């Protein structure tokens, strides 16, 4: 199992987002998974953030935080919220 997560991290670095999402969801649905679920949700949130799907990124960060309140997802969520709060939608109408 450990090599499977290492392979997923390599896919993230190579930006193969679709494969990463599929593999992470497989690990999350596996009751025998030996990885920390908060780490998997955090990684999945990062993949969605890189894809520009901020809602799914936030959902996964919140799931990671609910499992582990000290997860790095706390910082990732704060940064994403800062970006979304700064984002000016009116600029697209000019």
Chimera marker file (.cmm) of the C-alpha trace (Angstrom):
<marker_set name="trace">
<marker id="1" x="0.000" y="0.000" z="0.000" r="1" g="1" b="0" radius="0.5"/>
<marker id="2" x="2.786" y="2.452" z="0.800" r="1" g="1" b="0" radius="0.5"/>
<marker id="3" x="4.175" y="2.291" z="-2.730" r="1" g="1" b="0" radius="0.5"/>
<marker id="4" x="0.671" y="2.961" z="-4.053" r="1" g="1" b="0" radius="0.5"/>
<marker id="5" x="0.520" y="6.325" z="-2.237" r="1" g="1" b="0" radius="0.5"/>
<marker id="6" x="4.051" y="7.157" z="-3.406" r="1" g="1" b="0" radius="0.5"/>
<marker id="7" x="2.886" y="6.495" z="-6.956" r="1" g="1" b="0" radius="0.5"/>
<marker id="8" x="-0.055" y="8.827" z="-6.414" r="1" g="1" b="0" radius="0.5"/>
<marker id="9" x="2.234" y="11.595" z="-5.193" r="1" g="1" b="0" radius="0.5"/>
<marker id="10" x="4.300" y="11.117" z="-8.353" r="1" g="1" b="0" radius="0.5"/>
<marker id="11" x="1.134" y="11.438" z="-10.461" r="1" g="1" b="0" radius="0.5"/>
<marker id="12" x="0.285" y="14.679" z="-8.644" r="1" g="1" b="0" radius="0.5"/>
<marker id="13" x="3.706" y="16.055" z="-9.500" r="1" g="1" b="0" radius="0.5"/>
<marker id="14" x="3.217" y="15.030" z="-13.132" r="1" g="1" b="0" radius="0.5"/>
<marker id="15" x="-0.246" y="16.674" z="-13.151" r="1" g="1" b="0" radius="0.5"/>
<marker id="16" x="-2.161" y="13.524" z="-14.105" r="1" g="1" b="0" radius="0.5"/>
<marker id="17" x="-5.153" y="14.788" z="-12.125" r="1" g="1" b="0" radius="0.5"/>
<marker id="18" x="-7.772" y="12.344" z="-13.355" r="1" g="1" b="0" radius="0.5"/>
<marker id="19" x="-5.691" y="9.310" z="-12.383" r="1" g="1" b="0" radius="0.5"/>
<marker id="20" x="-4.845" y="10.832" z="-9.019" r="1" g="1" b="0" radius="0.5"/>
<marker id="21" x="-8.485" y="11.516" z="-8.147" r="1" g="1" b="0" radius="0.5"/>
<marker id="22" x="-9.464" y="7.964" z="-9.114" r="1" g="1" b="0" radius="0.5"/>
<marker id="23" x="-6.653" y="6.374" z="-7.100" r="1" g="1" b="0" radius="0.5"/>
<marker id="24" x="-7.220" y="8.554" z="-4.040" r="1" g="1" b="0" radius="0.5"/>
<marker id="25" x="-10.932" y="7.767" z="-4.078" r="1" g="1" b="0" radius="0.5"/>
<marker id="26" x="-10.072" y="4.052" z="-4.303" r="1" g="1" b="0" radius="0.5"/>
<marker id="27" x="-7.847" y="4.380" z="-1.227" r="1" g="1" b="0" radius="0.5"/>
<marker id="28" x="-10.502" y="6.349" z="0.652" r="1" g="1" b="0" radius="0.5"/>
<marker id="29" x="-13.117" y="3.698" z="-0.049" r="1" g="1" b="0" radius="0.5"/>
<marker id="30" x="-10.794" y="0.844" z="0.980" r="1" g="1" b="0" radius="0.5"/>
<marker id="31" x="-11.546" y="-0.098" z="4.610" r="1" g="1" b="0" radius="0.5"/>
<marker id="32" x="-8.119" y="-1.773" z="4.862" r="1" g="1" b="0" radius="0.5"/>
<marker id="33" x="-6.226" y="1.304" z="3.723" r="1" g="1" b="0" radius="0.5"/>
<marker id="34" x="-3.154" y="1.829" z="5.898" r="1" g="1" b="0" radius="0.5"/>
<marker id="35" x="-2.800" y="5.550" z="5.172" r="1" g="1" b="0" radius="0.5"/>
<marker id="36" x="-4.162" y="8.310" z="7.311" r="1" g="1" b="0" radius="0.5"/>
<marker id="37" x="-7.466" y="9.415" z="5.832" r="1" g="1" b="0" radius="0.5"/>
<marker id="38" x="-6.764" y="13.067" z="6.619" r="1" g="1" b="0" radius="0.5"/>
<marker id="39" x="-3.616" y="12.898" z="4.493" r="1" g="1" b="0" radius="0.5"/>
<marker id="40" x="-5.564" y="11.397" z="1.604" r="1" g="1" b="0" radius="0.5"/>
<marker id="41" x="-8.286" y="14.072" z="1.803" r="1" g="1" b="0" radius="0.5"/>
<marker id="42" x="-5.636" y="16.804" z="2.014" r="1" g="1" b="0" radius="0.5"/>
<marker id="43" x="-3.906" y="15.455" z="-1.106" r="1" g="1" b="0" radius="0.5"/>
<marker id="44" x="-7.233" y="15.164" z="-2.909" r="1" g="1" b="0" radius="0.5"/>
<marker id="45" x="-7.999" y="18.771" z="-1.974" r="1" g="1" b="0" radius="0.5"/>
<marker id="46" x="-4.671" y="19.848" z="-3.446" r="1" g="1" b="0" radius="0.5"/>
<marker id="47" x="-5.450" y="18.049" z="-6.707" r="1" g="1" b="0" radius="0.5"/>
<marker id="48" x="-8.833" y="19.749" z="-6.998" r="1" g="1" b="0" radius="0.5"/>
<marker id="49" x="-7.237" y="23.123" z="-6.180" r="1" g="1" b="0" radius="0.5"/>
<marker id="50" x="-4.710" y="22.630" z="-8.970" r="1" g="1" b="0" radius="0.5"/>
<marker id="51" x="-7.583" y="21.801" z="-11.320" r="1" g="1" b="0" radius="0.5"/>
<marker id="52" x="-9.328" y="25.028" z="-10.314" r="1" g="1" b="0" radius="0.5"/>
<marker id="53" x="-12.240" y="23.210" z="-8.643" r="1" g="1" b="0" radius="0.5"/>
<marker id="54" x="-12.139" y="25.275" z="-5.465" r="1" g="1" b="0" radius="0.5"/>
<marker id="55" x="-15.407" y="23.949" z="-4.036" r="1" g="1" b="0" radius="0.5"/>
<marker id="56" x="-14.210" y="20.338" z="-4.149" r="1" g="1" b="0" radius="0.5"/>
<marker id="57" x="-10.842" y="21.438" z="-2.767" r="1" g="1" b="0" radius="0.5"/>
<marker id="58" x="-12.560" y="23.116" z="0.188" r="1" g="1" b="0" radius="0.5"/>
<marker id="59" x="-14.794" y="20.085" z="0.765" r="1" g="1" b="0" radius="0.5"/>
<marker id="60" x="-11.777" y="17.782" z="0.953" r="1" g="1" b="0" radius="0.5"/>
<marker id="61" x="-9.791" y="20.163" z="3.149" r="1" g="1" b="0" radius="0.5"/>
<marker id="62" x="-12.743" y="20.339" z="5.556" r="1" g="1" b="0" radius="0.5"/>
<marker id="63" x="-12.981" y="16.547" z="5.600" r="1" g="1" b="0" radius="0.5"/>
<marker id="64" x="-9.267" y="16.326" z="6.445" r="1" g="1" b="0" radius="0.5"/>
<marker id="65" x="-9.675" y="18.937" z="9.190" r="1" g="1" b="0" radius="0.5"/>
<marker id="66" x="-12.640" y="17.080" z="10.702" r="1" g="1" b="0" radius="0.5"/>
<marker id="67" x="-10.456" y="13.975" z="11.010" r="1" g="1" b="0" radius="0.5"/>
<marker id="68" x="-7.332" y="15.794" z="12.178" r="1" g="1" b="0" radius="0.5"/>
<marker id="69" x="-7.693" y="19.394" z="13.398" r="1" g="1" b="0" radius="0.5"/>
<marker id="70" x="-3.909" y="19.814" z="13.112" r="1" g="1" b="0" radius="0.5"/>
<marker id="71" x="-3.767" y="18.712" z="9.472" r="1" g="1" b="0" radius="0.5"/>
<marker id="72" x="-1.903" y="20.864" z="6.941" r="1" g="1" b="0" radius="0.5"/>
<marker id="73" x="-5.358" y="21.213" z="5.359" r="1" g="1" b="0" radius="0.5"/>
<marker id="74" x="-6.057" y="23.951" z="7.927" r="1" g="1" b="0" radius="0.5"/>
<marker id="75" x="-3.422" y="26.175" z="6.361" r="1" g="1" b="0" radius="0.5"/>
<marker id="76" x="-4.390" y="25.162" z="2.808" r="1" g="1" b="0" radius="0.5"/>
<marker id="77" x="-8.036" y="26.038" z="3.500" r="1" g="1" b="0" radius="0.5"/>
<marker id="78" x="-7.085" y="29.417" z="4.959" r="1" g="1" b="0" radius="0.5"/>
<marker id="79" x="-4.957" y="30.228" z="1.909" r="1" g="1" b="0" radius="0.5"/>
<marker id="80" x="-7.716" y="29.190" z="-0.482" r="1" g="1" b="0" radius="0.5"/>
<marker id="81" x="-10.285" y="31.257" z="1.430" r="1" g="1" b="0" radius="0.5"/>
<marker id="82" x="-7.954" y="34.272" z="1.232" r="1" g="1" b="0" radius="0.5"/>
<marker id="83" x="-7.712" y="33.793" z="-2.530" r="1" g="1" b="0" radius="0.5"/>
<marker id="84" x="-11.476" y="33.448" z="-2.902" r="1" g="1" b="0" radius="0.5"/>
<marker id="85" x="-12.112" y="36.500" z="-0.723" r="1" g="1" b="0" radius="0.5"/>
<marker id="86" x="-9.686" y="38.558" z="-2.813" r="1" g="1" b="0" radius="0.5"/>
<marker id="87" x="-11.117" y="37.321" z="-6.121" r="1" g="1" b="0" radius="0.5"/>
<marker id="88" x="-13.064" y="40.107" z="-7.872" r="1" g="1" b="0" radius="0.5"/>
<marker id="89" x="-15.740" y="38.643" z="-10.127" r="1" g="1" b="0" radius="0.5"/>
<marker id="90" x="-16.670" y="42.061" z="-11.512" r="1" g="1" b="0" radius="0.5"/>
<marker id="91" x="-13.349" y="42.227" z="-13.368" r="1" g="1" b="0" radius="0.5"/>
<marker id="92" x="-14.693" y="39.657" z="-15.867" r="1" g="1" b="0" radius="0.5"/>
<marker id="93" x="-17.513" y="41.995" z="-16.894" r="1" g="1" b="0" radius="0.5"/>
<marker id="94" x="-15.242" y="44.755" z="-18.198" r="1" g="1" b="0" radius="0.5"/>
<link id1="1" id2="2" r="1" g="1" b="0" radius="0.2"/>
<link id1="2" id2="3" r="1" g="1" b="0" radius="0.2"/>
<link id1="3" id2="4" r="1" g="1" b="0" radius="0.2"/>
<link id1="4" id2="5" r="1" g="1" b="0" radius="0.2"/>
<link id1="5" id2="6" r="1" g="1" b="0" radius="0.2"/>
<link id1="6" id2="7" r="1" g="1" b="0" radius="0.2"/>
<link id1="7" id2="8" r="1" g="1" b="0" radius="0.2"/>
<link id1="8" id2="9" r="1" g="1" b="0" radius="0.2"/>
<link id1="9" id2="10" r="1" g="1" b="0" radius="0.2"/>
<link id1="10" id2="11" r="1" g="1" b="0" radius="0.2"/>
<link id1="11" id2="12" r="1" g="1" b="0" radius="0.2"/>
<link id1="12" id2="13" r="1" g="1" b="0" radius="0.2"/>
<link id1="13" id2="14" r="1" g="1" b="0" radius="0.2"/>
<link id1="14" id2="15" r="1" g="1" b="0" radius="0.2"/>
<link id1="15" id2="16" r="1" g="1" b="0" radius="0.2"/>
<link id1="16" id2="17" r="1" g="1" b="0" radius="0.2"/>
<link id1="17" id2="18" r="1" g="1" b="0" radius="0.2"/>
<link id1="18" id2="19" r="1" g="1" b="0" radius="0.2"/>
<link id1="19" id2="20" r="1" g="1" b="0" radius="0.2"/>
<link id1="20" id2="21" r="1" g="1" b="0" radius="0.2"/>
<link id1="21" id2="22" r="1" g="1" b="0" radius="0.2"/>
<link id1="22" id2="23" r="1" g="1" b="0" radius="0.2"/>
<link id1="23" id2="24" r="1" g="1" b="0" radius="0.2"/>
<link id1="24" id2="25" r="1" g="1" b="0" radius="0.2"/>
<link id1="25" id2="26" r="1" g="1" b="0" radius="0.2"/>
<link id1="26" id2="27" r="1" g="1" b="0" radius="0.2"/>
<link id1="27" id2="28" r="1" g="1" b="0" radius="0.2"/>
<link id1="28" id2="29" r="1" g="1" b="0" radius="0.2"/>
<link id1="29" id2="30" r="1" g="1" b="0" radius="0.2"/>
<link id1="30" id2="31" r="1" g="1" b="0" radius="0.2"/>
<link id1="31" id2="32" r="1" g="1" b="0" radius="0.2"/>
<link id1="32" id2="33" r="1" g="1" b="0" radius="0.2"/>
<link id1="33" id2="34" r="1" g="1" b="0" radius="0.2"/>
<link id1="34" id2="35" r="1" g="1" b="0" radius="0.2"/>
<link id1="35" id2="36" r="1" g="1" b="0" radius="0.2"/>
<link id1="36" id2="37" r="1" g="1" b="0" radius="0.2"/>
<link id1="37" id2="38" r="1" g="1" b="0" radius="0.2"/>
<link id1="38" id2="39" r="1" g="1" b="0" radius="0.2"/>
<link id1="39" id2="40" r="1" g="1" b="0" radius="0.2"/>
<link id1="40" id2="41" r="1" g="1" b="0" radius="0.2"/>
<link id1="41" id2="42" r="1" g="1" b="0" radius="0.2"/>
<link id1="42" id2="43" r="1" g="1" b="0" radius="0.2"/>
<link id1="43" id2="44" r="1" g="1" b="0" radius="0.2"/>
<link id1="44" id2="45" r="1" g="1" b="0" radius="0.2"/>
<link id1="45" id2="46" r="1" g="1" b="0" radius="0.2"/>
<link id1="46" id2="47" r="1" g="1" b="0" radius="0.2"/>
<link id1="47" id2="48" r="1" g="1" b="0" radius="0.2"/>
<link id1="48" id2="49" r="1" g="1" b="0" radius="0.2"/>
<link id1="49" id2="50" r="1" g="1" b="0" radius="0.2"/>
<link id1="50" id2="51" r="1" g="1" b="0" radius="0.2"/>
<link id1="51" id2="52" r="1" g="1" b="0" radius="0.2"/>
<link id1="52" id2="53" r="1" g="1" b="0" radius="0.2"/>
<link id1="53" id2="54" r="1" g="1" b="0" radius="0.2"/>
<link id1="54" id2="55" r="1" g="1" b="0" radius="0.2"/>
<link id1="55" id2="56" r="1" g="1" b="0" radius="0.2"/>
<link id1="56" id2="57" r="1" g="1" b="0" radius="0.2"/>
<link id1="57" id2="58" r="1" g="1" b="0" radius="0.2"/>
<link id1="58" id2="59" r="1" g="1" b="0" radius="0.2"/>
<link id1="59" id2="60" r="1" g="1" b="0" radius="0.2"/>
<link id1="60" id2="61" r="1" g="1" b="0" radius="0.2"/>
<link id1="61" id2="62" r="1" g="1" b="0" radius="0.2"/>
<link id1="62" id2="63" r="1" g="1" b="0" radius="0.2"/>
<link id1="63" id2="64" r="1" g="1" b="0" radius="0.2"/>
<link id1="64" id2="65" r="1" g="1" b="0" radius="0.2"/>
<link id1="65" id2="66" r="1" g="1" b="0" radius="0.2"/>
<link id1="66" id2="67" r="1" g="1" b="0" radius="0.2"/>
<link id1="67" id2="68" r="1" g="1" b="0" radius="0.2"/>
<link id1="68" id2="69" r="1" g="1" b="0" radius="0.2"/>
<link id1="69" id2="70" r="1" g="1" b="0" radius="0.2"/>
<link id1="70" id2="71" r="1" g="1" b="0" radius="0.2"/>
<link id1="71" id2="72" r="1" g="1" b="0" radius="0.2"/>
<link id1="72" id2="73" r="1" g="1" b="0" radius="0.2"/>
<link id1="73" id2="74" r="1" g="1" b="0" radius="0.2"/>
<link id1="74" id2="75" r="1" g="1" b="0" radius="0.2"/>
<link id1="75" id2="76" r="1" g="1" b="0" radius="0.2"/>
<link id1="76" id2="77" r="1" g="1" b="0" radius="0.2"/>
<link id1="77" id2="78" r="1" g="1" b="0" radius="0.2"/>
<link id1="78" id2="79" r="1" g="1" b="0" radius="0.2"/>
<link id1="79" id2="80" r="1" g="1" b="0" radius="0.2"/>
<link id1="80" id2="81" r="1" g="1" b="0" radius="0.2"/>
<link id1="81" id2="82" r="1" g="1" b="0" radius="0.2"/>
<link id1="82" id2="83" r="1" g="1" b="0" radius="0.2"/>
<link id1="83" id2="84" r="1" g="1" b="0" radius="0.2"/>
<link id1="84" id2="85" r="1" g="1" b="0" radius="0.2"/>
<link id1="85" id2="86" r="1" g="1" b="0" radius="0.2"/>
<link id1="86" id2="87" r="1" g="1" b="0" radius="0.2"/>
<link id1="87" id2="88" r="1" g="1" b="0" radius="0.2"/>
<link id1="88" id2="89" r="1" g="1" b="0" radius="0.2"/>
<link id1="89" id2="90" r="1" g="1" b="0" radius="0.2"/>
<link id1="90" id2="91" r="1" g="1" b="0" radius="0.2"/>
<link id1="91" id2="92" r="1" g="1" b="0" radius="0.2"/>
<link id1="92" id2="93" r="1" g="1" b="0" radius="0.2"/>
<link id1="93" id2="94" r="1" g="1" b="0" radius="0.2"/>
</marker_set>
